[in-house]
Amino acid sequence: MNYGDAAAAVIVGNKDPIAEVEGSYSIFEELQDFWRTDNDTFVRSAEDRFIVDEGYNRIVPMAVKGALERFKLSVKDFSSCVLYIPSQRQLGGVVKKLGFDPKTQSKDSLFYTVGDAGSAMSLLSFIEALEDAKSGNRLLLSCYGNGCDVFNIKVTDNVEKIKGTRRG
């Protein structure tokens, strides 16, 4: 589960989009938590508690709070909160800490079925959220790694045209 193998892709354009990015917010903060030098056989990592407390649990809430202020929106304005999460057991706590309802605004992070696919995890979870999204839904997408990127994405009427054509 620690090292999943997956990929995700989306087509970005302006012709009949199924979702539109209405805003974005980014913060940068480098945190060296996993590394492997050219002489190392195995990946090394810092202590889990350091990684979680000084990294994810501090940076993601800071970015989401800044994003909501920039977007002039609240957690209630979003039908779904899509987060990269380094472990499934953290998901419920982080979602609650951010103010979202874990039962209605959060989905399975795919951690138990895919493993931690790193940078692909956010897009995998985003695609899963889009498959269930309805026109007018607003999704908050958060990507974590050396900082955090947060996107305000609104689903358009065109999402109904692709229902049932899942290719993943």
C-alpha positions as CSV (number, residue, x, y, z in Angstrom):
1,M,0.0,0.0,0.0
2,N,2.9,2.4,0.5
3,Y,3.9,2.4,-3.1
4,G,1.0,2.2,-5.5
5,D,1.4,2.1,-9.3
6,A,-1.2,4.2,-11.1
7,A,-1.7,7.0,-13.6
8,A,-4.4,9.4,-14.4
9,A,-5.0,11.8,-17.3
10,V,-7.5,14.5,-18.1
11,I,-8.0,16.5,-21.3
12,V,-7.8,20.2,-20.7
13,G,-9.5,22.6,-23.1
14,N,-12.3,25.0,-23.6
15,K,-14.6,23.1,-26.0
16,D,-17.5,21.6,-24.2
17,P,-15.8,21.1,-20.8
18,I,-17.4,18.9,-18.2
19,A,-15.8,21.0,-15.5
20,E,-14.3,24.4,-15.2
21,V,-11.5,25.6,-12.9
22,E,-13.0,28.8,-11.3
23,G,-10.0,29.5,-9.1
24,S,-6.7,28.1,-7.8
25,Y,-4.4,28.8,-4.8
26,S,-0.9,27.6,-4.1
27,I,1.6,27.7,-1.4
28,F,5.2,26.4,-1.5
29,E,7.0,24.8,1.4
30,E,9.7,22.3,0.7
31,L,9.7,19.4,3.2
32,Q,12.2,16.6,2.6
33,D,10.2,13.6,3.9
34,F,11.2,10.8,1.4
35,W,14.4,10.6,-0.5
36,R,16.9,8.2,-2.2
37,T,20.3,9.2,-3.3
38,D,21.9,7.6,-6.4
39,N,23.9,5.4,-4.0
40,D,20.9,4.2,-1.9
41,T,19.2,0.9,-2.7
42,F,16.1,1.7,-0.7
43,V,13.9,4.8,-0.2
44,R,14.6,6.6,3.1
45,S,12.1,8.6,5.0
46,A,11.7,10.8,8.0
47,E,9.7,9.7,11.0
48,D,6.0,9.4,10.2
49,R,4.9,11.7,13.0
50,F,7.2,14.5,11.7
51,I,6.0,14.0,8.1
52,V,2.3,14.2,9.2
53,D,2.5,16.9,11.8
54,E,5.0,19.3,10.2
55,G,4.0,18.4,6.7
56,Y,0.6,17.4,5.6
57,N,-1.5,18.3,8.7
58,R,0.0,21.8,8.8
59,I,0.4,22.7,5.1
60,V,-2.9,21.4,3.7
61,P,-5.2,23.1,6.2
62,M,-3.3,26.3,5.7
63,A,-3.7,26.1,1.9
64,V,-7.3,25.2,2.0
65,K,-8.1,28.0,4.4
66,G,-6.2,30.5,2.1
67,A,-8.0,29.1,-0.9
68,L,-11.5,29.4,0.6
69,E,-10.7,33.0,1.5
70,R,-9.5,33.8,-2.0
71,F,-12.5,32.1,-3.6
72,K,-14.9,33.8,-1.1
73,L,-16.5,30.4,-0.5
74,S,-17.1,28.1,2.5
75,V,-16.9,24.4,2.8
76,K,-20.7,24.2,2.4
77,D,-20.4,25.5,-1.2
78,F,-18.6,22.3,-2.2
79,S,-20.3,19.0,-2.9
80,S,-17.1,17.1,-2.7
81,C,-13.6,17.6,-1.2
82,V,-10.9,15.7,-3.1
83,L,-7.6,15.4,-1.2
84,Y,-4.4,13.6,-1.8
85,I,-3.9,11.8,1.5
86,P,-0.8,9.8,2.4
87,S,-2.8,7.2,4.3
88,Q,-6.4,6.2,4.5
89,R,-6.6,6.4,8.3
90,Q,-5.8,10.1,8.2
91,L,-8.6,11.0,5.7
92,G,-11.5,11.3,8.2
93,G,-9.6,13.5,10.6
94,V,-8.2,15.8,8.0
95,V,-11.6,16.2,6.3
96,K,-13.2,17.1,9.7
97,K,-10.3,19.4,10.5
98,L,-11.0,21.3,7.3
99,G,-14.7,21.6,8.2
100,F,-16.1,19.2,5.5
101,D,-18.5,16.4,6.3
102,P,-16.6,13.0,5.9
103,K,-19.9,11.2,5.1
104,T,-21.2,13.5,2.4
105,Q,-18.3,15.5,1.1
106,S,-15.5,13.0,1.0
107,K,-14.8,9.8,-0.9
108,D,-12.6,6.8,-0.4
109,S,-9.0,7.9,-1.2
110,L,-8.4,4.7,-3.2
111,F,-5.5,4.0,-0.8
112,Y,-6.6,0.4,0.0
113,T,-7.2,-0.5,-3.7
114,V,-4.4,1.3,-5.4
115,G,-1.9,2.1,-2.7
116,D,-0.1,5.5,-2.4
117,A,0.4,6.5,-6.0
118,G,2.0,9.8,-5.1
119,S,1.3,12.6,-7.5
120,A,-1.3,10.6,-9.4
121,M,-3.5,10.2,-6.3
122,S,-5.1,13.6,-6.5
123,L,-6.1,13.1,-10.2
124,L,-7.3,9.5,-9.6
125,S,-9.6,10.7,-6.7
126,F,-10.7,13.7,-8.8
127,I,-11.7,11.5,-11.7
128,E,-13.6,9.3,-9.2
129,A,-15.4,12.4,-7.9
130,L,-16.3,13.5,-11.5
131,E,-17.8,10.2,-12.3
132,D,-20.5,10.8,-9.5
133,A,-20.7,14.6,-10.0
134,K,-23.8,16.3,-11.3
135,S,-24.1,19.6,-13.2
136,G,-23.6,22.6,-10.9
137,N,-21.6,20.6,-8.3
138,R,-18.5,22.4,-7.0
139,L,-15.4,20.2,-6.2
140,L,-12.5,21.3,-4.1
141,L,-9.3,19.6,-5.3
142,S,-6.2,19.6,-3.2
143,C,-2.8,18.3,-4.3
144,Y,0.1,18.0,-1.8
145,G,3.8,17.8,-2.2
146,N,6.4,20.5,-1.4
147,G,3.5,22.7,-0.7
148,C,-0.1,22.5,-1.7
149,D,-2.3,23.4,-4.7
150,V,-6.0,23.9,-4.2
151,F,-8.5,24.2,-7.1
152,N,-12.2,25.3,-7.1
153,I,-13.8,23.3,-9.9
154,K,-17.4,23.6,-11.0
155,V,-19.1,20.8,-13.0
156,T,-21.0,21.9,-16.1
157,D,-24.0,20.5,-17.9
158,N,-21.7,18.6,-20.3
159,V,-20.9,16.1,-17.5
160,E,-24.3,14.4,-18.3
161,K,-23.1,13.7,-21.9
162,I,-20.3,11.4,-20.7
163,K,-22.2,9.4,-18.1
164,G,-21.9,5.7,-18.8
165,T,-18.8,6.1,-21.0
166,R,-16.3,5.5,-18.2
167,R,-13.0,4.5,-19.6
168,G,-11.0,3.9,-16.4
